[in-house]
Amino acid sequence: MLREWKPIRSECIQHFRIFDLMRETYISPRTGDQYPFYVLQTMDWANIIPVTSDNQVVMIRQFRAGIRSFTLEIPGGLVDPSDDSPIQAARREMCEETGYDSEEISSLGVAHPNPAFMNNRCHMFLAKNVRRIGEQKLDIGEDIDVCLIPLNQIYELIRDGEITHSLVLNAFQWFLNPQCRKTKQATGE
């Protein structure tokens, strides 16, 4: 039977713009030994699947330094302290990154991006009947191309390895397969 690990110490090793690197020391309930874990402590994230009235998904292509290449994604980013809620953050990111907006936004669910070494959650949303309301408002570290992709091509893009971002795949899993969603998970607002 698994038992809880007891935390005994937490220290910030390094502070970065979007996360803190923490050393968390715990006591193993099985051995009684102390063991250090390294955790990236960061704010929650939010992403959103924007779908137009004619079933086009508003996606973005952008450079990702982690893989030194471009990815095809849905809009998303950090839930900033100035955001009232994850849904507000998702809508803000959609407007900033694509120039599209919607009044019809619903939660798809909440996931832990990588609980092995990250403390945050990603809140995922669906925006229906999105429409273009203006130009992109990109941050200094963003260079984003907006792509309209027919909804019926999403499975093919996933299968062919064009969509590889795990949190985007997670959002599409919940959107395209509603039976996979848990009512309990859909509380990201």
Backbone as JSON, one array per atom type, in Angstrom:
{
  "sequence": "MLREWKPIRSECIQHFRIFDLMRETYISPRTGDQYPFYVLQTMDWANIIPVTSDNQVVMIRQFRAGIRSFTLEIPGGLVDPSDDSPIQAARREMCEETGYDSEEISSLGVAHPNPAFMNNRCHMFLAKNVRRIGEQKLDIGEDIDVCLIPLNQIYELIRDGEITHSLVLNAFQWFLNPQCRKTKQATGE",
  "N": [[0.84, -1.18, 0.0], [0.67, 2.12, -0.96], [2.09, 4.97, 0.62], [1.96, 8.4, 1.72], [4.63, 10.63, 0.89], [6.65, 12.46, 3.08], [7.08, 15.9, 3.16], [10.03, 17.74, 3.92], [11.71, 19.86, 3.44], [12.02, 22.77, 1.44], [13.49, 24.57, -1.1], [14.36, 27.39, -3.06], [16.26, 27.1, -5.84], [16.92, 28.5, -8.15], [15.64, 31.4, -9.69], [13.65, 32.07, -12.45], [12.28, 33.83, -15.3], [9.76, 32.64, -16.03], [9.47, 30.44, -14.35], [10.33, 28.86, -11.21], [13.12, 27.06, -10.08], [13.03, 24.49, -7.93], [14.28, 22.75, -5.03], [13.03, 20.07, -3.52], [12.83, 18.34, -0.6], [12.06, 15.16, 0.59], [10.84, 12.62, 2.85], [11.09, 9.21, 2.47], [8.4, 7.01, 2.88], [8.7, 4.32, 2.87], [11.46, 3.65, 3.23], [12.43, 5.5, 5.01], [14.44, 7.21, 4.37], [15.88, 10.36, 3.34], [15.13, 12.17, 0.39], [15.98, 14.09, -2.44], [13.98, 15.99, -4.66], [13.61, 17.64, -7.8], [11.85, 20.41, -8.81], [9.95, 22.21, -11.16], [8.48, 25.1, -10.51], [5.69, 26.8, -11.38], [3.27, 29.07, -12.87], [-0.18, 28.23, -13.57], [-1.26, 27.04, -16.78], [-3.12, 27.85, -19.77], [-4.97, 26.71, -22.55], [-6.63, 26.83, -25.77], [-9.09, 25.68, -28.05], [-9.96, 27.13, -30.88], [-12.8, 27.35, -32.9], [-14.27, 28.06, -35.97], [-17.46, 29.21, -37.35], [-17.8, 27.78, -39.67], [-16.49, 25.4, -39.22], [-13.64, 25.51, -39.13], [-10.49, 25.19, -37.65], [-8.76, 27.47, -35.75], [-5.48, 27.71, -35.77], [-2.04, 27.91, -34.67], [1.27, 28.45, -35.83], [4.47, 28.23, -34.59], [7.84, 29.02, -33.52], [9.65, 26.86, -31.37], [11.87, 26.81, -28.83], [12.72, 24.66, -27.26], [12.64, 22.35, -28.86], [13.91, 23.3, -31.02], [12.6, 23.98, -33.38], [9.63, 24.37, -35.43], [6.19, 24.31, -34.36], [2.83, 23.12, -34.75], [0.08, 24.37, -33.27], [-2.5, 25.07, -30.81], [-3.81, 28.22, -29.61], [-2.39, 29.51, -26.57], [-1.08, 29.86, -23.19], [0.56, 31.24, -20.26], [-1.38, 31.53, -17.25], [-1.82, 34.53, -16.23], [-1.09, 36.62, -13.32], [-2.77, 38.82, -13.48], [-5.02, 37.88, -14.74], [-8.4, 37.03, -14.25], [-9.31, 34.44, -14.21], [-8.68, 31.05, -15.41], [-10.16, 30.7, -17.79], [-10.42, 33.3, -18.71], [-7.74, 33.85, -19.21], [-7.22, 32.02, -21.3], [-8.91, 33.01, -23.3], [-7.82, 35.58, -23.62], [-5.23, 34.91, -24.55], [-5.94, 33.66, -26.98], [-7.06, 35.84, -28.4], [-4.82, 37.6, -28.48], [-2.83, 36.06, -29.79], [-3.99, 35.25, -32.2], [-5.92, 37.08, -33.13], [-8.56, 36.44, -33.15], [-11.83, 35.96, -31.62], [-14.41, 34.92, -29.28], [-17.65, 34.52, -27.84], [-18.56, 32.19, -26.92], [-17.39, 30.03, -24.96], [-16.18, 27.08, -23.51], [-15.24, 24.73, -20.96], [-12.89, 22.1, -21.43], [-11.34, 20.49, -19.85], [-8.88, 19.73, -17.27], [-5.42, 19.26, -16.93], [-2.36, 17.79, -15.66], [0.64, 18.96, -16.76], [3.3, 17.73, -16.55], [3.63, 15.9, -13.98], [5.8, 14.72, -12.77], [7.91, 16.48, -12.44], [6.87, 19.04, -12.43], [4.74, 21.55, -11.04], [2.35, 22.61, -11.93], [-0.89, 23.13, -13.61], [-2.71, 22.56, -16.66], [-5.28, 24.23, -18.15], [-7.9, 23.54, -20.3], [-9.77, 24.64, -23.08], [-12.67, 25.14, -25.2], [-13.57, 27.14, -27.9], [-16.32, 28.25, -29.59], [-17.69, 29.26, -32.76], [-15.84, 31.3, -33.42], [-14.55, 34.48, -34.44], [-12.78, 36.75, -36.51], [-11.45, 39.58, -35.01], [-9.57, 41.52, -35.05], [-6.1, 42.5, -35.28], [-3.16, 40.5, -34.56], [-1.59, 40.6, -31.34], [1.3, 40.37, -30.44], [3.74, 39.12, -28.1], [7.13, 40.14, -27.32], [8.77, 37.88, -27.57], [7.49, 36.26, -29.39], [6.61, 34.95, -32.57], [4.31, 34.42, -34.69], [2.4, 32.47, -36.91], [-0.8, 32.42, -38.19], [-3.06, 29.82, -38.84], [-5.72, 28.44, -40.65], [-7.38, 25.51, -40.25], [-9.2, 22.87, -41.59], [-11.59, 21.26, -39.57], [-12.08, 18.54, -40.0], [-9.62, 17.6, -40.78], [-7.94, 17.34, -38.65], [-7.46, 14.85, -37.26], [-5.89, 13.56, -39.19], [-3.63, 15.25, -39.31], [-2.63, 14.85, -36.76], [-2.1, 12.08, -36.83], [-0.14, 12.06, -38.86], [1.97, 13.3, -37.63], [2.14, 16.06, -37.61], [0.95, 17.6, -35.69], [2.22, 17.7, -32.61], [2.57, 18.59, -30.03], [2.11, 17.86, -26.71], [0.13, 18.89, -24.94], [-1.64, 20.07, -26.65], [-2.47, 17.86, -28.1], [-3.76, 16.55, -26.0], [-5.9, 18.35, -25.48], [-7.29, 18.16, -27.94], [-7.98, 15.45, -27.8], [-9.91, 15.43, -25.74], [-11.79, 17.16, -26.88], [-12.5, 15.98, -29.38], [-13.31, 13.5, -28.6], [-15.65, 13.32, -26.64], [-16.59, 11.52, -24.71], [-14.38, 10.87, -23.25], [-13.99, 12.86, -21.44], [-14.2, 13.95, -18.06], [-16.74, 14.9, -15.88], [-15.98, 16.06, -13.49], [-13.43, 17.02, -14.15], [-13.92, 19.15, -15.81], [-13.81, 21.82, -14.75], [-12.41, 24.18, -15.09], [-12.88, 26.92, -15.09]],
  "CA": [[0.0, 0.0, 0.0], [1.47, 3.34, -1.03], [1.85, 5.99, 1.65], [2.44, 9.73, 1.36], [5.99, 11.06, 1.21], [6.57, 13.62, 3.96], [8.01, 16.97, 2.79], [10.75, 18.29, 5.07], [12.43, 21.08, 3.11], [11.81, 23.3, 0.09], [14.33, 25.76, -1.32], [14.45, 27.87, -4.43], [17.62, 27.01, -6.35], [17.1, 29.57, -9.14], [14.41, 32.04, -10.15], [13.66, 32.46, -13.86], [11.12, 34.65, -15.65], [8.48, 31.91, -16.06], [9.4, 29.38, -13.36], [11.38, 28.73, -10.19], [13.66, 25.72, -9.91], [12.97, 24.2, -6.5], [14.73, 21.47, -4.53], [12.05, 19.63, -2.53], [13.33, 17.14, 0.07], [11.01, 14.36, 1.19], [11.23, 11.38, 3.52], [10.42, 8.04, 1.92], [7.68, 6.27, 3.9], [9.13, 2.92, 2.81], [12.81, 3.44, 3.75], [12.77, 6.51, 6.01], [15.54, 8.02, 3.86], [15.58, 11.64, 2.7], [15.39, 12.14, -1.05], [15.68, 15.38, -3.07], [13.33, 16.06, -5.97], [13.73, 18.96, -8.39], [10.53, 20.76, -9.29], [9.74, 23.5, -11.8], [7.29, 25.71, -9.93], [5.25, 27.83, -12.32], [1.84, 29.35, -12.88], [-0.98, 27.37, -14.43], [-1.36, 27.39, -18.19], [-4.43, 27.68, -20.39], [-4.99, 26.71, -24.01], [-8.01, 26.9, -26.26], [-9.33, 25.26, -29.43], [-10.92, 28.05, -31.5], [-13.44, 26.78, -34.08], [-15.14, 29.02, -36.65], [-18.81, 28.72, -37.63], [-17.73, 26.82, -40.79], [-15.66, 24.27, -38.78], [-12.2, 25.69, -39.31], [-9.8, 25.38, -36.38], [-7.75, 28.54, -35.82], [-4.27, 27.18, -35.14], [-0.87, 28.76, -34.81], [2.57, 27.81, -36.05], [5.48, 29.09, -33.98], [9.12, 28.42, -33.16], [9.78, 26.41, -29.99], [13.3, 26.65, -28.56], [12.98, 23.35, -26.67], [12.9, 21.38, -29.91], [14.61, 24.02, -32.08], [11.82, 23.83, -34.6], [8.28, 24.93, -35.4], [5.09, 23.42, -34.01], [1.46, 23.5, -35.07], [-0.54, 24.35, -31.95], [-3.64, 25.94, -30.54], [-3.35, 29.32, -28.77], [-2.32, 29.25, -25.14], [0.02, 30.46, -22.45], [0.46, 31.32, -18.8], [-2.46, 32.23, -16.57], [-1.13, 35.64, -15.57], [-1.73, 37.1, -12.08], [-3.81, 39.8, -13.8], [-6.2, 37.18, -15.25], [-9.37, 36.67, -13.21], [-9.57, 33.0, -14.24], [-8.07, 30.39, -16.55], [-10.93, 30.94, -19.01], [-10.04, 34.64, -19.18], [-6.38, 33.73, -19.77], [-7.32, 31.34, -22.59], [-9.52, 33.95, -24.25], [-6.82, 36.62, -23.87], [-4.19, 34.33, -25.41], [-6.53, 33.47, -28.3], [-7.16, 37.16, -29.04], [-3.48, 38.15, -28.72], [-2.03, 35.26, -30.73], [-4.65, 35.02, -33.49], [-6.83, 38.14, -33.55], [-9.91, 35.88, -33.14], [-12.49, 35.95, -30.32], [-15.7, 34.26, -29.21], [-18.41, 34.61, -26.58], [-18.99, 30.82, -26.6], [-16.21, 29.28, -24.5], [-16.5, 26.08, -22.48], [-14.09, 23.98, -20.47], [-12.7, 20.72, -21.85], [-10.76, 19.74, -18.74], [-7.64, 20.2, -16.64], [-4.41, 18.2, -16.88], [-1.03, 18.12, -15.12], [1.56, 18.8, -17.89], [4.27, 16.68, -16.22], [3.69, 15.92, -12.52], [7.08, 14.19, -12.27], [8.79, 17.57, -12.02], [6.2, 20.33, -12.56], [3.65, 21.66, -10.07], [1.2, 23.35, -12.46], [-1.96, 22.49, -14.37], [-3.1, 23.21, -17.9], [-6.73, 24.31, -18.31], [-8.16, 23.48, -21.73], [-11.08, 25.18, -23.42], [-13.17, 25.15, -26.57], [-14.27, 28.37, -28.29], [-17.13, 28.02, -30.79], [-18.09, 30.41, -33.57], [-14.86, 32.39, -33.32], [-14.5, 35.39, -35.58], [-11.63, 37.66, -36.46], [-11.86, 40.89, -34.5], [-8.47, 42.47, -35.17], [-4.76, 42.01, -35.55], [-2.45, 39.86, -33.47], [-0.86, 41.47, -30.4], [2.31, 39.41, -30.02], [4.8, 39.47, -27.17], [8.43, 40.29, -27.96], [9.35, 36.56, -27.83], [6.59, 35.48, -30.23], [6.52, 35.17, -34.01], [3.26, 33.42, -34.87], [1.64, 32.42, -38.14], [-2.14, 31.89, -37.95], [-3.46, 28.86, -39.87], [-7.08, 27.9, -40.55], [-7.31, 24.1, -40.59], [-10.52, 22.23, -41.51], [-11.71, 20.36, -38.42], [-12.02, 17.14, -40.42], [-8.23, 17.23, -41.08], [-7.15, 17.29, -37.41], [-6.98, 13.48, -37.03], [-4.82, 13.29, -40.16], [-2.45, 16.01, -38.88], [-2.11, 14.16, -35.58], [-1.54, 10.8, -37.31], [1.05, 12.3, -39.68], [3.02, 13.93, -36.84], [2.17, 17.52, -37.78], [0.59, 18.12, -34.37], [2.97, 16.84, -31.68], [2.58, 19.2, -28.69], [1.3, 16.96, -25.89], [-1.05, 19.54, -24.37], [-2.56, 20.27, -27.78], [-3.04, 16.53, -28.32], [-4.68, 16.32, -24.89], [-7.1, 19.16, -25.71], [-8.05, 17.56, -29.05], [-8.54, 14.18, -27.32], [-11.15, 15.73, -25.02], [-12.75, 17.79, -27.78], [-12.96, 15.06, -30.42], [-13.85, 12.3, -27.94], [-16.26, 13.84, -25.4], [-16.77, 10.47, -23.7], [-13.15, 10.81, -22.45], [-14.01, 13.93, -20.45], [-14.86, 13.72, -16.78], [-17.45, 16.1, -15.42], [-15.14, 16.64, -12.43], [-12.29, 17.72, -14.75], [-14.35, 20.32, -16.56], [-14.05, 22.91, -13.82], [-11.28, 25.08, -15.24], [-13.22, 28.34, -15.01]],
  "C": [[0.89, 1.24, 0.0], [1.08, 4.31, 0.08], [2.46, 7.31, 1.17], [3.91, 9.93, 1.75], [5.88, 12.34, 2.02], [7.58, 14.69, 3.51], [8.72, 17.52, 4.03], [11.48, 19.6, 4.74], [12.11, 21.48, 1.66], [12.66, 24.55, -0.06], [14.37, 26.1, -2.8], [15.93, 27.87, -4.84], [17.91, 28.18, -7.3], [15.74, 30.1, -9.55], [14.61, 32.45, -11.61], [12.37, 33.22, -14.14], [9.79, 33.88, -15.56], [8.4, 30.73, -15.1], [10.51, 29.53, -12.34], [11.82, 27.28, -10.16], [13.78, 25.47, -8.41], [13.64, 22.85, -6.21], [13.81, 21.13, -3.36], [12.59, 18.34, -1.9], [12.19, 16.46, 0.81], [11.62, 13.18, 1.93], [10.4, 10.25, 2.92], [9.69, 7.3, 3.04], [8.11, 4.79, 3.95], [10.47, 2.71, 3.49], [13.16, 4.37, 4.89], [13.9, 7.42, 5.58], [15.02, 9.34, 3.29], [15.96, 11.53, 1.22], [15.05, 13.49, -1.65], [15.01, 15.2, -4.43], [13.53, 17.48, -6.49], [12.43, 19.25, -9.13], [10.58, 22.13, -9.97], [8.41, 24.03, -11.28], [6.88, 26.87, -10.83], [3.74, 28.04, -12.2], [1.12, 28.33, -13.75], [-0.94, 27.91, -15.85], [-2.8, 27.23, -18.64], [-4.24, 27.62, -21.9], [-6.43, 26.57, -24.48], [-8.06, 26.46, -27.72], [-10.36, 26.2, -30.01], [-11.47, 27.45, -32.8], [-14.41, 27.81, -34.66], [-16.5, 28.39, -36.92], [-18.83, 27.73, -38.8], [-16.72, 25.69, -40.51], [-14.21, 24.33, -39.23], [-11.59, 25.88, -37.92], [-8.73, 26.45, -36.58], [-6.54, 28.06, -35.03], [-3.12, 28.15, -35.38], [0.37, 27.9, -35.06], [3.6, 28.78, -35.46], [6.74, 28.3, -33.66], [9.13, 28.05, -31.68], [11.25, 26.06, -29.74], [13.63, 25.27, -28.01], [13.29, 22.27, -27.69], [13.61, 21.99, -31.12], [13.92, 23.89, -33.44], [10.45, 24.47, -34.41], [7.26, 23.87, -35.02], [3.78, 24.0, -34.51], [0.66, 23.29, -33.79], [-1.87, 25.1, -31.97], [-3.12, 27.09, -29.66], [-3.33, 28.94, -27.29], [-1.13, 29.93, -24.51], [-0.23, 30.45, -20.96], [-0.85, 31.98, -18.36], [-1.77, 33.31, -15.75], [-1.84, 36.03, -14.27], [-2.85, 38.11, -12.35], [-5.07, 39.16, -14.37], [-7.1, 36.81, -14.09], [-9.58, 35.17, -13.11], [-8.81, 32.38, -15.4], [-8.83, 30.62, -17.86], [-10.61, 32.33, -19.59], [-8.65, 34.61, -19.81], [-6.42, 33.08, -21.15], [-7.88, 32.27, -23.66], [-8.53, 35.06, -24.62], [-5.75, 36.12, -24.83], [-4.7, 34.13, -26.84], [-6.59, 34.79, -29.06], [-5.78, 37.7, -29.41], [-2.75, 37.39, -29.83], [-2.66, 35.12, -32.11], [-5.46, 36.19, -34.01], [-8.28, 37.68, -33.6], [-10.47, 35.91, -31.71], [-13.83, 35.23, -30.44], [-16.34, 34.53, -27.86], [-18.79, 33.22, -26.09], [-17.79, 29.96, -26.22], [-16.64, 28.33, -23.38], [-15.23, 25.3, -22.13], [-14.09, 22.57, -21.05], [-12.15, 19.87, -20.71], [-9.48, 20.38, -18.24], [-6.69, 19.02, -16.56], [-3.15, 18.71, -16.19], [-0.03, 17.9, -16.26], [2.64, 17.74, -17.68], [4.47, 16.67, -14.71], [4.97, 15.33, -11.94], [7.98, 15.32, -11.77], [8.17, 18.96, -12.2], [5.0, 20.37, -11.62], [2.36, 22.22, -10.67], [0.19, 22.47, -13.17], [-2.13, 23.24, -15.68], [-4.62, 23.08, -18.03], [-7.01, 24.41, -19.8], [-9.6, 23.84, -22.03], [-11.4, 25.02, -24.89], [-13.89, 26.47, -26.79], [-15.0, 28.09, -29.6], [-17.45, 29.35, -31.46], [-17.13, 31.59, -33.41], [-14.9, 33.22, -34.61], [-13.31, 36.31, -35.4], [-12.11, 39.04, -36.05], [-10.77, 41.94, -34.65], [-7.16, 41.78, -35.48], [-4.2, 41.28, -34.33], [-1.78, 40.92, -32.6], [0.2, 40.59, -29.73], [3.29, 39.99, -29.02], [6.12, 39.53, -27.93], [9.06, 38.94, -28.33], [8.48, 35.68, -28.71], [6.68, 35.93, -31.69], [5.58, 34.08, -34.49], [2.56, 33.6, -36.21], [0.29, 31.78, -37.82], [-2.54, 31.02, -39.14], [-4.9, 28.42, -39.62], [-7.04, 26.47, -41.1], [-8.73, 23.52, -40.52], [-10.54, 21.21, -40.37], [-11.57, 18.9, -38.82], [-10.61, 16.69, -40.81], [-7.38, 17.07, -39.81], [-6.62, 15.89, -37.14], [-5.79, 13.15, -37.94], [-3.52, 14.01, -39.75], [-1.81, 15.39, -37.64], [-1.41, 12.87, -36.03], [-0.23, 10.99, -38.06], [2.16, 13.02, -38.93], [3.17, 15.42, -37.06], [1.8, 18.23, -36.49], [1.22, 17.18, -33.36], [3.01, 17.38, -30.25], [1.61, 18.42, -27.81], [0.05, 17.62, -25.32], [-2.08, 19.87, -25.44], [-3.24, 18.94, -28.1], [-4.07, 16.2, -27.24], [-5.98, 17.09, -25.1], [-7.95, 18.57, -26.84], [-8.65, 16.22, -28.64], [-9.87, 14.44, -26.62], [-12.2, 16.34, -25.93], [-13.35, 16.78, -28.75], [-13.58, 13.78, -29.85], [-14.48, 12.7, -26.61], [-16.47, 12.78, -24.32], [-15.54, 10.31, -22.83], [-13.12, 11.86, -21.35], [-14.71, 13.47, -19.18], [-15.54, 15.01, -16.38], [-16.61, 16.82, -14.37], [-14.0, 17.46, -13.01], [-12.71, 19.04, -15.37], [-14.72, 21.48, -15.65], [-12.94, 23.95, -13.89], [-11.6, 26.55, -15.16], [-12.88, 28.8, -13.62]]
}
